[in-house]
């Protein structure tokens, strides 16, 4: 499978930003059978959690950034995550 060029990465970004987290995750898992989950909900900043997928066959790295807030429901504290940003970048191997 060939590496994605800049236009294809931009198209993927536009496609993913309209999805929720689970839809985007499923799309990325189906896109590249050799792809792997680099990290899941890693806290790089306060209130922002990052999940990264390395799509090795496509020469692309996709980071899904989620916002977090706590909400009280029925006397219990529930965490709610919302996809706020998608970052699509080439891997160092991809020079396209």
C-alpha positions as CSV (number, residue, x, y, z in Angstrom):
1,X,0.0,0.0,0.0
2,X,1.3,3.4,-0.9
3,X,2.0,6.3,1.5
4,X,-0.6,9.1,1.8
5,X,0.4,12.4,0.2
6,X,-0.6,15.8,1.6
7,X,-4.0,16.0,-0.2
8,X,-5.0,12.5,1.0
9,X,-4.0,13.3,4.6
10,X,-6.0,16.5,4.5
11,X,-9.0,14.5,3.1
12,X,-8.6,12.0,6.0
13,X,-8.5,14.9,8.5
14,X,-11.7,16.5,7.2
15,X,-13.4,13.1,7.3
16,X,-12.4,12.3,10.9
17,X,-13.1,15.7,12.4
18,X,-16.9,15.2,11.7
19,X,-17.0,11.9,13.6
20,X,-17.2,11.1,17.3
21,X,-14.2,9.3,19.0
22,X,-15.5,5.8,18.5
23,X,-16.4,6.3,14.9
24,X,-12.9,7.8,14.2
25,X,-11.2,5.0,16.0
26,X,-13.1,2.3,14.0
27,X,-12.3,4.1,10.8
28,X,-8.6,4.2,11.6
29,X,-8.5,0.6,12.6
30,X,-10.1,-0.5,9.3
31,X,-8.0,1.8,7.2
32,X,-4.6,0.1,7.9
33,X,-4.5,-3.6,9.0
34,X,-0.9,-3.1,10.1
35,X,-1.7,0.1,12.0
36,X,-1.2,0.2,15.8
37,X,-2.4,2.1,18.8
38,X,0.6,4.0,20.0
39,X,-1.1,5.4,23.2
40,X,-4.7,5.7,24.5
41,X,-6.0,8.7,26.4
42,X,-2.6,9.9,27.4
43,X,-2.8,13.1,29.5
44,X,-0.4,15.7,27.9
45,X,-2.3,18.7,29.1
46,X,-4.8,19.4,31.8
47,X,-8.3,18.4,30.5
48,X,-7.0,17.1,27.2
49,X,-6.4,13.4,26.4
50,X,-4.6,12.2,23.3
51,X,-4.9,8.9,21.5
52,X,-2.4,8.2,18.7
53,X,-2.6,5.7,15.9
54,X,0.5,4.9,13.8
55,X,-0.7,3.8,10.3
56,X,2.6,2.2,9.2
57,X,1.5,1.1,5.8
58,X,0.2,4.5,5.0
59,X,3.1,6.5,6.4
60,X,0.8,8.5,8.6
61,X,0.3,9.3,12.3
62,X,-3.1,10.3,13.5
63,X,-3.7,11.9,17.0
64,X,-7.2,12.2,18.3
65,X,-7.5,14.9,21.0
66,X,-10.4,14.7,23.5
67,X,-11.7,17.2,26.0
68,X,-12.8,16.0,29.4
69,X,-15.4,17.2,31.8
70,X,-17.0,15.7,34.8
71,X,-20.8,15.7,35.2
72,X,-22.9,14.6,38.1
73,X,-25.7,12.3,37.2
74,X,-28.0,10.6,39.7
75,X,-25.6,11.5,42.5
76,X,-22.6,9.9,40.7
77,X,-19.7,11.6,39.0
78,X,-19.5,10.6,35.4
79,X,-16.7,11.5,33.0
80,X,-17.6,12.8,29.5
81,X,-15.1,12.9,26.7
82,X,-15.6,14.9,23.5
83,X,-13.4,14.8,20.4
84,X,-12.1,18.4,20.0
85,X,-9.2,18.1,17.6
86,X,-7.7,15.7,15.0
87,X,-4.0,15.9,14.0
88,X,-2.9,14.0,10.9
89,X,0.9,14.1,10.2
90,X,3.4,12.1,8.1
91,X,5.8,9.7,9.7
92,X,9.5,10.3,9.2
93,X,9.6,7.7,6.5
94,X,6.9,9.5,4.4
95,X,8.5,12.2,2.2
96,X,5.4,12.7,0.1
